[in-house]
Structure formats: structure tokens, C-alpha cells
Amino acid sequence: MTVTTVEGVVQEKLAALDKEAAVNIMVNRLGMSSNQAQEVVQSTVRMIEPLKEKAQDVKDQSIEAANSAIKKLAAVAGWMFVLALLCLATSLSGGAFGIRDEAMRRLEGRMESKAA
């Protein structure tokens, strides 16, 4: 097995925070002493753990922001639906109770005679 492959396996174990497996691989395949391998694992884990915590925080914040945006869009959609219904009601009532055609012609005739 090549060093690159061993390094990949070690990185995979460290990313999963499987400390003992990483130490065993470094001791058995890379020829490190147990103490050296444990020091490497501890220093690596100290660097990885804060990054994982930060990644989880960012994930939580993005989920919260997405949920907030969805709620706001749902409220906007609801208000737009209500507005559409009001416009429909206004149009229907205007059509039903509007000025009849004959009355409108008489009104237009009066307007034209006043303008002349």
C-alpha cells in the first residue's frame, strides 16, 4: 500500500474522529511509535473539532434563515390571495351595479352639450 493511500485512510479516520483506528494505521503502516501517532491524532483532532462545531453552527443558522424566509413568503402569498379576492369582488360589484348603457349615453349627451 502506498503512503498516499495510507494518508487518505488516516485522514478519513481522523475526519470521522475515529482516533484509535487512525493511531493503529499510523503505527502499523507508517511505522510510527504509539506516542507519536497519538500526538499527531490529538493535534489533528484539536484542529478538526472546532471546524466541525463551526460547520454545524453555520448549518443551523442557514436552516433557521430558510425557515424564516419560507414563513415570510407564505404570509406574502396569503395577503396577495386576499387582495386578489378583493379585486374580484370589486370588479363583480362594479359590473353588477354599474351604470346601464342607456343611462350612460344620456350622461354622455349631457356632457357633450355642456362642453359645446
C-alpha positions in Angstrom: 0.0 0.0 0.0 1.4 3.4 -0.9 1.8 6.3 1.6 -0.8 8.4 -0.3 -3.4 5.7 0.2 -2.4 5.3 3.9 -2.6 9.1 4.3 -6.1 9.0 2.8 -7.2 6.3 5.2 -5.7 8.2 8.1 -7.4 11.4 7.0 -10.7 9.6 6.7 -10.5 8.1 10.2 -9.5 11.5 11.7 -12.3 13.3 9.9 -14.7 10.7 11.5 -12.9 11.3 14.8 -12.0 7.6 15.0 -8.9 8.2 17.0 -7.9 4.6 17.7 -8.2 3.5 14.1 -6.0 6.4 13.0 -3.4 5.6 15.6 -3.4 1.9 14.6 -2.9 2.7 11.0 -0.1 5.1 11.7 1.7 2.6 13.9 1.2 -0.4 11.7 1.6 1.0 8.2 3.7 4.2 8.7 6.0 2.7 11.4 5.3 5.5 13.9 5.6 4.9 17.6 2.3 4.8 19.5 3.1 8.0 21.3 4.0 9.8 18.1 0.8 8.6 16.5 -1.3 9.7 19.5 0.3 13.2 19.5 -0.5 13.6 15.8 -4.1 12.4 16.3 -4.6 14.7 19.3 -3.2 17.8 17.5 -5.3 17.0 14.4 -8.5 16.4 16.4 -7.9 19.7 18.2 -7.9 21.4 14.8 -10.9 19.4 13.4 -13.3 19.7 16.3 -13.7 23.5 16.2 -14.2 23.3 12.5 -16.9 20.7 12.8 -18.7 22.8 15.5 -18.5 25.9 13.3 -19.9 24.0 10.4 -22.8 22.8 12.5 -23.5 26.3 13.7 -23.5 27.6 10.1 -25.8 24.8 9.1 -28.2 25.6 11.9 -28.2 29.3 11.0 -28.9 28.6 7.3 -31.8 26.3 8.2 -33.2 29.0 10.5 -32.9 31.6 7.8 -34.5 29.4 5.2 -37.4 28.7 7.6 -37.9 32.4 8.3 -37.9 33.2 4.6 -40.4 30.5 3.8 -42.8 31.8 6.6 -42.5 35.3 5.2 -43.2 34.2 1.6 -46.2 32.2 2.8 -47.6 35.4 4.5 -47.0 37.5 1.4 -48.7 34.8 -0.7 -51.7 34.8 1.7 -52.1 38.6 1.5 -51.8 38.5 -2.3 -54.6 36.0 -2.4 -56.8 38.1 -0.2 -56.0 41.1 -2.4 -57.0 39.2 -5.5 -60.3 38.2 -3.9 -61.0 41.8 -3.0 -60.2 42.9 -6.6 -62.5 40.2 -7.9 -65.3 41.3 -5.6 -64.9 44.9 -6.6 -64.9 44.1 -10.3 -68.0 41.9 -9.9 -69.9 44.5 -7.9 -68.9 47.2 -10.4 -70.2 45.1 -13.3 -73.4 44.3 -11.4 -74.3 47.7 -10.1 -72.6 49.9 -12.7 -74.3 52.5 -14.9 -76.5 50.9 -17.5 -75.8 51.5 -21.2 -78.8 53.8 -21.8 -78.1 55.9 -18.7 -74.5 56.2 -19.8 -75.5 57.5 -23.2 -77.8 60.2 -21.7 -75.0 61.2 -19.3 -72.5 61.4 -22.2 -75.1 63.5 -24.2 -75.4 66.0 -21.3 -71.7 66.2 -21.0 -71.3 67.0 -24.7 -74.0 69.7 -24.7 -72.4 71.4 -21.7 -69.0 71.3 -23.4 -70.4 73.0 -26.6 
